[in-house]
Amino acid sequence: MEIRYGRFRTQVYLPWAIDPANTEAQYENGLLKVTLHKAQARRIAVSSPDDLAIHADDAESEG
């Protein structure tokens, strides 16, 4: 816990991504409590160059 007087700025580096839309902050009795939630993992489809070549060959044979 940090306790200072006046204006200050603190940076904290986290080992994971956070969800900014699901961030909460409370200021009570001179203390600021910030609650950060991890971002949900996303799946991204990745195709290899071989997959693209196969689809290109299929398109040529149809046309």
Phi and psi restraints in degrees (range 20) as a CNS / XPLOR table:
assign (resid 1 and name C) (resid 2 and name N)
       (resid 2 and name CA) (resid 2 and name C) 1.0 -110.6 20.0 2
assign (resid 2 and name N) (resid 2 and name CA)
       (resid 2 and name C) (resid 3 and name N) 1.0 135.6 20.0 2
assign (resid 2 and name C) (resid 3 and name N)
       (resid 3 and name CA) (resid 3 and name C) 1.0 -130.0 20.0 2
assign (resid 3 and name N) (resid 3 and name CA)
       (resid 3 and name C) (resid 4 and name N) 1.0 117.5 20.0 2
assign (resid 3 and name C) (resid 4 and name N)
       (resid 4 and name CA) (resid 4 and name C) 1.0 -136.2 20.0 2
assign (resid 4 and name N) (resid 4 and name CA)
       (resid 4 and name C) (resid 5 and name N) 1.0 166.7 20.0 2
assign (resid 4 and name C) (resid 5 and name N)
       (resid 5 and name CA) (resid 5 and name C) 1.0 -114.7 20.0 2
assign (resid 5 and name N) (resid 5 and name CA)
       (resid 5 and name C) (resid 6 and name N) 1.0 144.7 20.0 2
assign (resid 5 and name C) (resid 6 and name N)
       (resid 6 and name CA) (resid 6 and name C) 1.0 84.1 20.0 2
assign (resid 6 and name N) (resid 6 and name CA)
       (resid 6 and name C) (resid 7 and name N) 1.0 -166.8 20.0 2
assign (resid 6 and name C) (resid 7 and name N)
       (resid 7 and name CA) (resid 7 and name C) 1.0 -79.9 20.0 2
assign (resid 7 and name N) (resid 7 and name CA)
       (resid 7 and name C) (resid 8 and name N) 1.0 143.6 20.0 2
assign (resid 7 and name C) (resid 8 and name N)
       (resid 8 and name CA) (resid 8 and name C) 1.0 -157.3 20.0 2
assign (resid 8 and name N) (resid 8 and name CA)
       (resid 8 and name C) (resid 9 and name N) 1.0 166.3 20.0 2
assign (resid 8 and name C) (resid 9 and name N)
       (resid 9 and name CA) (resid 9 and name C) 1.0 -138.4 20.0 2
assign (resid 9 and name N) (resid 9 and name CA)
       (resid 9 and name C) (resid 10 and name N) 1.0 137.9 20.0 2
assign (resid 9 and name C) (resid 10 and name N)
       (resid 10 and name CA) (resid 10 and name C) 1.0 -132.9 20.0 2
assign (resid 10 and name N) (resid 10 and name CA)
       (resid 10 and name C) (resid 11 and name N) 1.0 137.2 20.0 2
assign (resid 10 and name C) (resid 11 and name N)
       (resid 11 and name CA) (resid 11 and name C) 1.0 -113.3 20.0 2
assign (resid 11 and name N) (resid 11 and name CA)
       (resid 11 and name C) (resid 12 and name N) 1.0 137.4 20.0 2
assign (resid 11 and name C) (resid 12 and name N)
       (resid 12 and name CA) (resid 12 and name C) 1.0 -127.4 20.0 2
assign (resid 12 and name N) (resid 12 and name CA)
       (resid 12 and name C) (resid 13 and name N) 1.0 125.8 20.0 2
assign (resid 12 and name C) (resid 13 and name N)
       (resid 13 and name CA) (resid 13 and name C) 1.0 -95.3 20.0 2
assign (resid 13 and name N) (resid 13 and name CA)
       (resid 13 and name C) (resid 14 and name N) 1.0 126.4 20.0 2
assign (resid 13 and name C) (resid 14 and name N)
       (resid 14 and name CA) (resid 14 and name C) 1.0 -105.4 20.0 2
assign (resid 14 and name N) (resid 14 and name CA)
       (resid 14 and name C) (resid 15 and name N) 1.0 148.1 20.0 2
assign (resid 14 and name C) (resid 15 and name N)
       (resid 15 and name CA) (resid 15 and name C) 1.0 -80.8 20.0 2
assign (resid 15 and name N) (resid 15 and name CA)
       (resid 15 and name C) (resid 16 and name N) 1.0 6.2 20.0 2
assign (resid 15 and name C) (resid 16 and name N)
       (resid 16 and name CA) (resid 16 and name C) 1.0 -145.7 20.0 2
assign (resid 16 and name N) (resid 16 and name CA)
       (resid 16 and name C) (resid 17 and name N) 1.0 164.9 20.0 2
assign (resid 16 and name C) (resid 17 and name N)
       (resid 17 and name CA) (resid 17 and name C) 1.0 -79.9 20.0 2
assign (resid 17 and name N) (resid 17 and name CA)
       (resid 17 and name C) (resid 18 and name N) 1.0 148.5 20.0 2
assign (resid 17 and name C) (resid 18 and name N)
       (resid 18 and name CA) (resid 18 and name C) 1.0 -112.8 20.0 2
assign (resid 18 and name N) (resid 18 and name CA)
       (resid 18 and name C) (resid 19 and name N) 1.0 162.8 20.0 2
assign (resid 18 and name C) (resid 19 and name N)
       (resid 19 and name CA) (resid 19 and name C) 1.0 -98.9 20.0 2
assign (resid 19 and name N) (resid 19 and name CA)
       (resid 19 and name C) (resid 20 and name N) 1.0 101.2 20.0 2
assign (resid 19 and name C) (resid 20 and name N)
       (resid 20 and name CA) (resid 20 and name C) 1.0 -61.4 20.0 2
assign (resid 20 and name N) (resid 20 and name CA)
       (resid 20 and name C) (resid 21 and name N) 1.0 -28.3 20.0 2
assign (resid 20 and name C) (resid 21 and name N)
       (resid 21 and name CA) (resid 21 and name C) 1.0 -72.6 20.0 2
assign (resid 21 and name N) (resid 21 and name CA)
       (resid 21 and name C) (resid 22 and name N) 1.0 -17.4 20.0 2
assign (resid 21 and name C) (resid 22 and name N)
       (resid 22 and name CA) (resid 22 and name C) 1.0 -113.4 20.0 2
assign (resid 22 and name N) (resid 22 and name CA)
       (resid 22 and name C) (resid 23 and name N) 1.0 34.8 20.0 2
assign (resid 22 and name C) (resid 23 and name N)
       (resid 23 and name CA) (resid 23 and name C) 1.0 -101.5 20.0 2
assign (resid 23 and name N) (resid 23 and name CA)
       (resid 23 and name C) (resid 24 and name N) 1.0 137.8 20.0 2
assign (resid 23 and name C) (resid 24 and name N)
       (resid 24 and name CA) (resid 24 and name C) 1.0 -125.5 20.0 2
assign (resid 24 and name N) (resid 24 and name CA)
       (resid 24 and name C) (resid 25 and name N) 1.0 147.6 20.0 2
assign (resid 24 and name C) (resid 25 and name N)
       (resid 25 and name CA) (resid 25 and name C) 1.0 -139.8 20.0 2
assign (resid 25 and name N) (resid 25 and name CA)
       (resid 25 and name C) (resid 26 and name N) 1.0 138.1 20.0 2
assign (resid 25 and name C) (resid 26 and name N)
       (resid 26 and name CA) (resid 26 and name C) 1.0 -131.9 20.0 2
assign (resid 26 and name N) (resid 26 and name CA)
       (resid 26 and name C) (resid 27 and name N) 1.0 135.3 20.0 2
assign (resid 26 and name C) (resid 27 and name N)
       (resid 27 and name CA) (resid 27 and name C) 1.0 -118.0 20.0 2
assign (resid 27 and name N) (resid 27 and name CA)
       (resid 27 and name C) (resid 28 and name N) 1.0 115.8 20.0 2
assign (resid 27 and name C) (resid 28 and name N)
       (resid 28 and name CA) (resid 28 and name C) 1.0 -146.4 20.0 2
assign (resid 28 and name N) (resid 28 and name CA)
       (resid 28 and name C) (resid 29 and name N) 1.0 131.7 20.0 2
assign (resid 28 and name C) (resid 29 and name N)
       (resid 29 and name CA) (resid 29 and name C) 1.0 53.8 20.0 2
assign (resid 29 and name N) (resid 29 and name CA)
       (resid 29 and name C) (resid 30 and name N) 1.0 37.8 20.0 2
assign (resid 29 and name C) (resid 30 and name N)
       (resid 30 and name CA) (resid 30 and name C) 1.0 82.0 20.0 2
assign (resid 30 and name N) (resid 30 and name CA)
       (resid 30 and name C) (resid 31 and name N) 1.0 3.4 20.0 2
assign (resid 30 and name C) (resid 31 and name N)
       (resid 31 and name CA) (resid 31 and name C) 1.0 -115.7 20.0 2
assign (resid 31 and name N) (resid 31 and name CA)
       (resid 31 and name C) (resid 32 and name N) 1.0 137.8 20.0 2
assign (resid 31 and name C) (resid 32 and name N)
       (resid 32 and name CA) (resid 32 and name C) 1.0 -103.7 20.0 2
assign (resid 32 and name N) (resid 32 and name CA)
       (resid 32 and name C) (resid 33 and name N) 1.0 122.0 20.0 2
assign (resid 32 and name C) (resid 33 and name N)
       (resid 33 and name CA) (resid 33 and name C) 1.0 -111.3 20.0 2
assign (resid 33 and name N) (resid 33 and name CA)
       (resid 33 and name C) (resid 34 and name N) 1.0 121.0 20.0 2
assign (resid 33 and name C) (resid 34 and name N)
       (resid 34 and name CA) (resid 34 and name C) 1.0 -114.0 20.0 2
assign (resid 34 and name N) (resid 34 and name CA)
       (resid 34 and name C) (resid 35 and name N) 1.0 127.1 20.0 2
assign (resid 34 and name C) (resid 35 and name N)
       (resid 35 and name CA) (resid 35 and name C) 1.0 -111.8 20.0 2
assign (resid 35 and name N) (resid 35 and name CA)
       (resid 35 and name C) (resid 36 and name N) 1.0 122.2 20.0 2
assign (resid 35 and name C) (resid 36 and name N)
       (resid 36 and name CA) (resid 36 and name C) 1.0 -116.4 20.0 2
assign (resid 36 and name N) (resid 36 and name CA)
       (resid 36 and name C) (resid 37 and name N) 1.0 134.8 20.0 2
assign (resid 36 and name C) (resid 37 and name N)
       (resid 37 and name CA) (resid 37 and name C) 1.0 -108.9 20.0 2
assign (resid 37 and name N) (resid 37 and name CA)
       (resid 37 and name C) (resid 38 and name N) 1.0 142.8 20.0 2
assign (resid 37 and name C) (resid 38 and name N)
       (resid 38 and name CA) (resid 38 and name C) 1.0 -64.0 20.0 2
assign (resid 38 and name N) (resid 38 and name CA)
       (resid 38 and name C) (resid 39 and name N) 1.0 144.4 20.0 2
assign (resid 38 and name C) (resid 39 and name N)
       (resid 39 and name CA) (resid 39 and name C) 1.0 -72.8 20.0 2
assign (resid 39 and name N) (resid 39 and name CA)
       (resid 39 and name C) (resid 40 and name N) 1.0 147.7 20.0 2
assign (resid 39 and name C) (resid 40 and name N)
       (resid 40 and name CA) (resid 40 and name C) 1.0 -72.7 20.0 2
assign (resid 40 and name N) (resid 40 and name CA)
       (resid 40 and name C) (resid 41 and name N) 1.0 141.2 20.0 2
assign (resid 40 and name C) (resid 41 and name N)
       (resid 41 and name CA) (resid 41 and name C) 1.0 -66.9 20.0 2
assign (resid 41 and name N) (resid 41 and name CA)
       (resid 41 and name C) (resid 42 and name N) 1.0 141.4 20.0 2
assign (resid 41 and name C) (resid 42 and name N)
       (resid 42 and name CA) (resid 42 and name C) 1.0 -115.1 20.0 2
assign (resid 42 and name N) (resid 42 and name CA)
       (resid 42 and name C) (resid 43 and name N) 1.0 145.1 20.0 2
assign (resid 42 and name C) (resid 43 and name N)
       (resid 43 and name CA) (resid 43 and name C) 1.0 -101.5 20.0 2
assign (resid 43 and name N) (resid 43 and name CA)
       (resid 43 and name C) (resid 44 and name N) 1.0 132.8 20.0 2
assign (resid 43 and name C) (resid 44 and name N)
       (resid 44 and name CA) (resid 44 and name C) 1.0 -122.7 20.0 2
assign (resid 44 and name N) (resid 44 and name CA)
       (resid 44 and name C) (resid 45 and name N) 1.0 124.9 20.0 2
assign (resid 44 and name C) (resid 45 and name N)
       (resid 45 and name CA) (resid 45 and name C) 1.0 -73.1 20.0 2
assign (resid 45 and name N) (resid 45 and name CA)
       (resid 45 and name C) (resid 46 and name N) 1.0 132.4 20.0 2
assign (resid 45 and name C) (resid 46 and name N)
       (resid 46 and name CA) (resid 46 and name C) 1.0 -125.8 20.0 2
assign (resid 46 and name N) (resid 46 and name CA)
       (resid 46 and name C) (resid 47 and name N) 1.0 130.9 20.0 2
assign (resid 46 and name C) (resid 47 and name N)
       (resid 47 and name CA) (resid 47 and name C) 1.0 -114.0 20.0 2
assign (resid 47 and name N) (resid 47 and name CA)
       (resid 47 and name C) (resid 48 and name N) 1.0 148.7 20.0 2
assign (resid 47 and name C) (resid 48 and name N)
       (resid 48 and name CA) (resid 48 and name C) 1.0 -89.1 20.0 2
assign (resid 48 and name N) (resid 48 and name CA)
       (resid 48 and name C) (resid 49 and name N) 1.0 161.7 20.0 2
assign (resid 48 and name C) (resid 49 and name N)
       (resid 49 and name CA) (resid 49 and name C) 1.0 -57.9 20.0 2
assign (resid 49 and name N) (resid 49 and name CA)
       (resid 49 and name C) (resid 50 and name N) 1.0 -30.6 20.0 2
assign (resid 49 and name C) (resid 50 and name N)
       (resid 50 and name CA) (resid 50 and name C) 1.0 -64.2 20.0 2
assign (resid 50 and name N) (resid 50 and name CA)
       (resid 50 and name C) (resid 51 and name N) 1.0 -39.6 20.0 2
assign (resid 50 and name C) (resid 51 and name N)
       (resid 51 and name CA) (resid 51 and name C) 1.0 -63.1 20.0 2
assign (resid 51 and name N) (resid 51 and name CA)
       (resid 51 and name C) (resid 52 and name N) 1.0 -40.0 20.0 2
assign (resid 51 and name C) (resid 52 and name N)
       (resid 52 and name CA) (resid 52 and name C) 1.0 -66.5 20.0 2
assign (resid 52 and name N) (resid 52 and name CA)
       (resid 52 and name C) (resid 53 and name N) 1.0 -38.5 20.0 2
assign (resid 52 and name C) (resid 53 and name N)
       (resid 53 and name CA) (resid 53 and name C) 1.0 -65.2 20.0 2
assign (resid 53 and name N) (resid 53 and name CA)
       (resid 53 and name C) (resid 54 and name N) 1.0 -40.0 20.0 2
assign (resid 53 and name C) (resid 54 and name N)
       (resid 54 and name CA) (resid 54 and name C) 1.0 -63.0 20.0 2
assign (resid 54 and name N) (resid 54 and name CA)
       (resid 54 and name C) (resid 55 and name N) 1.0 -44.6 20.0 2
assign (resid 54 and name C) (resid 55 and name N)
       (resid 55 and name CA) (resid 55 and name C) 1.0 -66.5 20.0 2
assign (resid 55 and name N) (resid 55 and name CA)
       (resid 55 and name C) (resid 56 and name N) 1.0 -35.4 20.0 2
assign (resid 55 and name C) (resid 56 and name N)
       (resid 56 and name CA) (resid 56 and name C) 1.0 -66.2 20.0 2
assign (resid 56 and name N) (resid 56 and name CA)
       (resid 56 and name C) (resid 57 and name N) 1.0 -41.2 20.0 2
assign (resid 56 and name C) (resid 57 and name N)
       (resid 57 and name CA) (resid 57 and name C) 1.0 -63.8 20.0 2
assign (resid 57 and name N) (resid 57 and name CA)
       (resid 57 and name C) (resid 58 and name N) 1.0 -39.5 20.0 2
assign (resid 57 and name C) (resid 58 and name N)
       (resid 58 and name CA) (resid 58 and name C) 1.0 -62.8 20.0 2
assign (resid 58 and name N) (resid 58 and name CA)
       (resid 58 and name C) (resid 59 and name N) 1.0 -42.0 20.0 2
assign (resid 58 and name C) (resid 59 and name N)
       (resid 59 and name CA) (resid 59 and name C) 1.0 -66.8 20.0 2
assign (resid 59 and name N) (resid 59 and name CA)
       (resid 59 and name C) (resid 60 and name N) 1.0 -37.5 20.0 2
assign (resid 59 and name C) (resid 60 and name N)
       (resid 60 and name CA) (resid 60 and name C) 1.0 -67.8 20.0 2
assign (resid 60 and name N) (resid 60 and name CA)
       (resid 60 and name C) (resid 61 and name N) 1.0 -37.6 20.0 2
assign (resid 60 and name C) (resid 61 and name N)
       (resid 61 and name CA) (resid 61 and name C) 1.0 -72.2 20.0 2
assign (resid 61 and name N) (resid 61 and name CA)
       (resid 61 and name C) (resid 62 and name N) 1.0 -26.2 20.0 2
assign (resid 61 and name C) (resid 62 and name N)
       (resid 62 and name CA) (resid 62 and name C) 1.0 -77.8 20.0 2
assign (resid 62 and name N) (resid 62 and name CA)
       (resid 62 and name C) (resid 63 and name N) 1.0 -30.0 20.0 2
